[in-house]
């Protein structure tokens, strides 16, 4: 490994993508402005794929790194083990070149054969601005879309009334078409600027496609033996926060997520702490019920155990999980791919994995957005449709689609 502080001073992860281009382009870019962390991973020094999340994460080589280096393994996990064309269901990569910034200082690290030469190139790379691509974009009409949603929610409510389910999270896709090619780096830049509290991410597919989003939900942050996570379930428009705190439907949906996380961590940790009642997590276009949770891991436990135990949470699947999986496989009819899966980075001392939400799959001049809603007793197709429309605005606005 070669490591150096660089002279270029890009402001965002999207600028990193534009500033330096290695073979294969940026495999993954990540930005969390609120925590002052921007990074981009280029090329491939090593790659790990496998049959299970636990086996892959536990098999990542624990490199000896200086303090402060994020990762250096970066990867994604599909929601249900099936990925879109051009993406892997489960892949973590050690990049040939990693660039990152804390907002004041800017660094690069290179791995694998030829690391020193790549590092010298990175130190000399000049900053480039991400161009503001101006194009008109519109939603692609989908015949029968609203009717299919109503039928899906009705089936879910029937299963809940019969006792087969308590909750299931159903999702739908929204297609957008632009007059010109959609630039994933420019889209990432807009998401970084508009949603600094979220983790914005860009993942390149092997076929030139890209998966871009800005998620409000972290699955886990692991720092030594300390795990931080959160329950994020129950949603409203920005003005509806106070009503969420007294909504029996939303509080019930939120409690299932809390119980799942606490139960999963209790089998791995010496202690688990959580607030007794949820608070509110306000974002630019939506507010969620929010409960932070932390734990101290038992000796010998690590991020592989935590991720395998938590993913997927009831916030993206349902309760009971096996019954929710069966329902989605039989009725949803949507290729989720990386949507509601995981994206993030893993290192010897620190790791951070987020749930891939508020996202879009970009192929040329088309984008497919993914949005979902939790169905419980008391849900209605009309209200849940409006919730998905509200969640979609983050990406629709960033893509330039008028309301």
Secondary structure, 3 states (H helix, E strand, C coil): CEEEECCCCCCCHHHHHHHCCCCCCEEEEEEEHHHCEEEEEECCCEEEECCCHHHHHHCCCCCCCCCCCCCCEEEEECCCCCCCCCCCCEEEEECCEEEEECCCCEEEEECCCCHHHHHHHHHHCCCCCCCCCCCCEEECCCCCHHHHHHHHHHHHHHHHHCCCCCEEEEEEEEEEEECCCCCHHHHHHHHHHHCCCCEEEEEECCCCCEEEEEECCEEEEEECCEEEEEEEEEEECHHHHHHHCCCHHHHHHHHHHHHHHHHHHHCCEEEEEECCCCEEEECCCCEEEEEEEEEEECCCCCHHHHHHHHCCCCCCCEECHHHHHHHHHHHCCCCCCCCCCEEEEECCCEEEEEECCCEEEEECCEEEEEEEEEEECCCCHHHHHHHHHHHHHHHHHHHCCCC
